[in-house]
Structure formats: structure tokens, C-alpha cells
Amino acid sequence: MRTEDVLAAIATGLWRWDNASGIVSLDAEAARLLGLPAEPARLSEAAVRSRFHPVDWNEIDGVVNLAVAEGTLAEARLRIMDEHGRVIRTVRSRSKPLIEGDDYQLVGTLQEVAEQLPGTAARTPITGDWRRSREAFLLDAGRALAEARSTAEVLRVAASLSMPGFSPDGLAVFGVAGERLTVIGHHGHSEGDEGPFSSMSLDTDYPAAEVVRTGRAIYLPTPEEYLRRFPMTWPLAQRFGRRSWAFVPLVVAGRTMGAWMAAFKHPVAFTPDERSVLTTVARMLAQALARAGVAESERELSLGLQRTMMPVLGPGIPGIRVAARYVPTGGGLQVGGDWYDVIRLPGGTTLTGGRGAGRIALVIGDVQGHDVRAAGLMGQLRIALRAYASEGHRPDAVLSRASRFLYGITDGEEHDNGGPRFATCLYLEVDLETGTVDIARAGHPDPAVRMNDGTVLLRPTAGGLPLGIDPDTDYPTTRLTLDPGETLMICTDGLLETGGHDLDTGWERVRKLLESHAGDDLERLADALVEAVHGPGSHHTTGPLADRREDDIAVLLLSRRPAGTVREAPRRTLMTIAQAEPERIAEAREQMRQLLHDWSDGDQLDSAVLMVSEMVTNVLVHTDGDALLVAEVACGEKSRRLRVEVSDGSDELPHKRHPGEMASSGRGLVLMEMLADAWGVDPRGEGKAIWFELNETPTEDGCCG
């Protein structure tokens, strides 16, 4: 009896589909099952397609493509339609692709299966509830893998995937290193179980090695099938007690980069739908691993650049402690233009000990941009600043020369926003013996000082344009004194503005953290500053701005080592208001409010701010020189005392007047007489000083809070 007769007896037909010609050959039984006359036929693809339900035809097209790609069986249920569009029967199709170059022939069988119950939809493995669960799973898996940023995260996501109906309990990801197969990661195995598989030749008779060699998936539904196909390596797999295995290639841009193993403790038949899910997950996994690999390579390159561009702070700078952090938060290579530096000045000290006290320079800056060009300019500018500082130039001269240097190397170059490249910079020269700090600023945020009692002041400093904009810009110098135990903080705007903040709200966030810091551990304080911006709790302090783009962060902390106890040291601030900068009177008022942030009497605080404003304004209006403001809060016997002194270079002493109601001036001394506990005018060798004092009302807990 012929094979065709036997198949016909069990209602099974044969068919052959030639992909190259588009011709489908049917035997008599196959033709009958398709609703055609029961005789052999050769039909076009379109004619056969018209006999299938449109939804089922679209679904089986994907099943066939998967079978062709993997060289496996294509299996599905199909609803047969008559010429009036009614379903007349359901058949099961099982076929095998025979690949011939770029084309293939599909040879298989058609067999009628039981009809669905009346009123129910045809629920094939493709179109039923399992399909909807599969699609939801793939969407979740794709989103989770797309968000993974490192190889370790990708492997954690892969291990947590719960596939609908057949979740594996053991996973392994294999990579290729030269001619060797390596284990990138695994799940569901004990530590050390990967040993025999961690480095094996690609010629090994092992499923993952064959998958990498051929680029085709291998499905092993039973231990017997594993033993039959891979007898040499079966003993390695036998001890894990698994019942089914799938080894799927990890392919990126047409190149097989590794293999993914999914192992099951329960039998899995690996139907076309299950193979489809595994193949789709493998593709997403390969893409995620490739992205993570590129990102990790970029991070490694970024860290290498950072290590070469950032100074190594020595542990023993005499008289001071220094801590610094740099956090790249841009995209791409995660390199940008932020930097900091600590420079030994002529006649100063080494950064790792050596000679006694001397002078050092602190530099912090930000070259515009977050690209490789910005990082390159930063490196050049850092070298130039080091050279100018080492030549012994003063801070203003160092920045002037650096500005001309940057202007020269970026002349005609424009950034993405259409403007020229520039850099902000803060340059400080510190005398380690006296604590004197001379500051020159080029468009950069001002420094801040944390005093011994926890008070934090933003120190307004005179400044000029950012470096590289105008080669002839001048940079005035501001001087302040850092007392023993006080901490100076300089940073780039990324520390202040990251998280949707502007400079004002960002400074308030940083100021509160500086005030709440206990102890003198600068390393811990530096970590806390970065944590406040990028740590788990940073989303609680996001700012009001809609634009929440992140920026690189550089922060540098310096503290003078106290010789003894510093708890009773006075709280002091000093600033200069130039004739050409009357707008800095507002900064002087704000300095007073920050200095007296814990003053018990609010009326006295307002009085002090008013008198400071009057004193500084009088200097700018009635003299030709600048005003120097010095304010100090010290503990007296029973309460704290505020002393404010404003000096200038004019020899003309102020006179008390009695202005009328409509007068616009002449009230300064009258206000001081009314509001101050004591005041006076002291002639100096060159110029004079006007001062006043306020005594704080004693609090219940005693002097100085």
C-alpha cells in the first residue's frame, strides 16, 4: 500500500510549498481538507491562501519564518474557509523547511482536528489567551531589558523573567572570547557550578558551542535527546537534574555574539509558540547586552580620562585637609568640561607633605559642553593654569592669561548653541600660615565657608567674564581669611542646579546640608554633598524648574586644621563693595542675614541690615573709593555681640545732620544713634572706619546658643 493511501485512510494529506515559484502542490486528501475536489492539484499561493482564515494565515507566516531560521518544524492550527467565508473545518499543519540557498520548500502534512464547541472562538496556541499573555510578557521584558544599563543589570532582568506557562529555573549567558566560549552570567546554579563551562573551545561538543558556530537554536525536550546529540558533554549537564533545555543564539547586527541557555526541571515540548517567545527574548537580550557592553566600555574610557585629568590629592598637606569629588552625569562617554586642581605654588608646600607651611592654589572650572571636545579643552586649560600658577603670577594674572589662552585655541570655534566655547573658573591662592585666601573669579559660582559654629556663608567675590570670551578681560581679586577649623567649599554649577534647581534654590539645598554636617570628616561631607544630588533621596529635593537635565559635578573642600579648641572663635565675614558695583549692596545685606541667621531678636537683625545698607551707600555716594565691610559676632560675658565696621580711603569725617521729612539723605548717623547699642567713627592712617555694635538679648540656654 502506498504511503499516500495510508495517510488518506487516517484523513491526513500531504502538501509541498515552493517558496521560489509560489506554487503549492496538494495530494487528493490535502485538497479535500482545503475544501477543493479530492484530487491532486497545483495551485498558486494566493489560491491556497484564500482557503485559510486571514488571521490564521498571518500568524502562520511568522511561524514558518521562525522554522526556516532555526531549521525546525512549523506547527499550527488553521481554520479552513469556504467560498462564502464560513469556517468548514480546522486542520493541524506540521511542516519541515528544506532550504536550498536563499529559497526553501516547505513539505508537510494536513490533518483534521476536532471542531470547536458552538459559540466559542478558535483558540489556537497562537490566537488564544496564551498569545495575549505572551504579548504582555514580551512588552514587559522588552521594557525591563531596555532600561538595564550594565551587564549585571541585564543578567538580573533575564533571571527575573517569568515566561507564560514555561518559566525556566536555570539560565546561563555565554559569550565568545577569541576561540573560547565563556560564561558571562548564570542564575539558578550554585557558586562554582559554572567552572566546567567557564572556558571551553568552540569546537567542543556542547550545545552552546554549536549554537555559536552555526547561529542556529538547539532545543532538547528530553534528557534522552540531549544524550543522543551531545554524548560527550551530557555528564556535565546530567548532575543538575533538568528535563528540557533550549540554547538560543544571541545575534546583533547579523553576528552571533554568544548563546542563551534556558533549562527546565519539567518537560517542555518547545512548540512553535514557545520557540517564538524564546527567540524573541534572546534577540532583546542580545541587544541589551550589546548596549550594556558599549556603555561599560565608555564608562571605563571615561574613568581612565578622569584618572589622568584629575589630580591625586595627597593625604598630608601641612595645616589643611582637602577632599574632592568629580561625578560625570552627561551622556555618551560621560566626560565633560568640569575639573578641579590643587597646585603647589613657588615657595609653597608639596601635596604629599615635605616642607612646612607655604602657599597652594585651588582651581575649579567648567568648560562649556559635555562632549569629548569639552574634555580635551578642559585638559589643555588645566595644564595652562598650572603653568601660569607655577610661574608665580597672582590670581588675577593667572585668569587673564588663561582667558587669552582659551580664546586663542577656540578662536572661531562655536558650540552647538551657536556661541563660542568658553569656561567658567574660580582660582584661589591660600596662605597656609595665615589662612588668607585671594580669589579671582571668571563667571563661576561663588565659594562658601562653613564656620566653626555651623554657620554657612556664601562669600560674594568680584569677578569677570568667563574665560575665552574676551582676551582682554580683567579679573579683580577678593581676599578673605579662613580661620582654623573653618571649611571652604567651591563647586561647579552641577552641584547646585541638578534636579531642576536654579542657583538660588540649589544653594539653599547645599547650605542646609553643610549646616547639618557634624564633625570634621571632609570625605564624609563630600560624599554627603554628592548623595544629596544623585543619591536615593535626591528626588525629594527636586527644584521647581521644568528643565531637569543633569550636569557634571565637581566639588572641592578645604579646611584649616585647628591648633586647639575653636568653639569660642568669633563668627566673621568680610567683603569689598567697589564704586562700580553698587548692586553688591544687596549682597552685603544678604551677608548680614546669613551671618545672623540664628540671632534671637528679629528687630535687631532688621536694624543691622538697615545700618549696613546706609553705611555702605554713604561710602559709595560721598567718597571716590571702595567700601570694605567687616562684620563679627563674638561671645561676651552674658550675650553675643555684633560689631560691624565699614572703612574707606576718604579723610572726610561724616557729620550728623537733622534732615527734614522730605530729605533724601542725611539719616545714616541718626539711624545708628537710634538703633545701635554703640557706634563711632575712627580715623585711620589713610581714611576712616565707621562702626556700630549690637548686643543680643540673652537666651535661656546662655551665651552663643
Disulfide bonds with the S-S distance in Angstrom:
Cys635-Cys704 1.13
